[in-house]
Amino acid sequence: MAKLADVAAAAPPATTAQSPAASPRDRITAHMNSDHQRELSLYLRHYAGLGQSAAATPWLKDVTLEGMTIAAGGLSGKEYHVAFDPILDSWADVRPAVVEMARVSRQALGLSDVAVTHFAPPQGIAVVVFGSVVFYFVCWLTLGYVLPGTPIWSFLQAAFPGGPRLYRWLVKAIFLPVLAIHLAECYWFHRTRLQRHGIEAGTGLWWTWIGSLFFEGICGFIRFDAIVAAKKKENEGKSH
């Protein structure tokens, strides 16, 4: 997660009487709405008790030294008050307060401070694994065409050890185990990777990762973990 910027930093001096400096309240709300939608969603989930879907597209309506008013579902959504505890003494206290609240929210929700926002396609051996699993399911889907007298039947008699009858039996026999293993991998990937790193179930990004993971298995875990590790290193570099 990108480090929260100094939301209480002083604005540049106004150049004309018609362009007065923005108030601390305005600067904070603009900054949070622009750069920290994920944190606003976390506040709603942890402090207001909303579910992930209900807390989507949050909007910071107002901020005072007593707390934040956040709308769930966009600017016109239902408003929730998230209090600062204790009440702040000055605007300079807002940044450390929201940083700590984000940390507490992530910890309580079992989330990471690293958010993955893109999909990386399989490469190298992962492509081979992906293609092999796709090929197996094609074999299963086309079993109805493997019949005596067909060209594929003749081909399997000549090329497949055990012939077409063993081929049909083998493809059928391993279908349920293969399906169960790959569905279990998808479930575990969602629970331990996608959900933890901010990819909401049912979104386009979620379906892309899950669809790829179904066919490539462990290779997808390795690639996703590499993305997380790279983002952590990048964030650590920014903090120094």
Secondary structure, 3 states (H helix, E strand, C coil): CCCCCCCCCCCCCCCCCCCCCCCHHHHHHHHHHHHCHHHHHHHHHHHCCCCCCCCCCCEEEEECCCEEEEEECCCCCEEEEEECCCCCCCHHHHHHHHHHHHHHHHHHHCCCCCCCCCCCCCCCHHHHHHHHHHHHHHHHHCHHHCCCCCHHHHHHHHHCCCHHHHHHHHHHHCHHHHHHHHHHHHHHHHHHHHCCCCCCCCCHHHHHHHHHHHHHCHHHHHHHHHHHHHHHHHHHHHCC
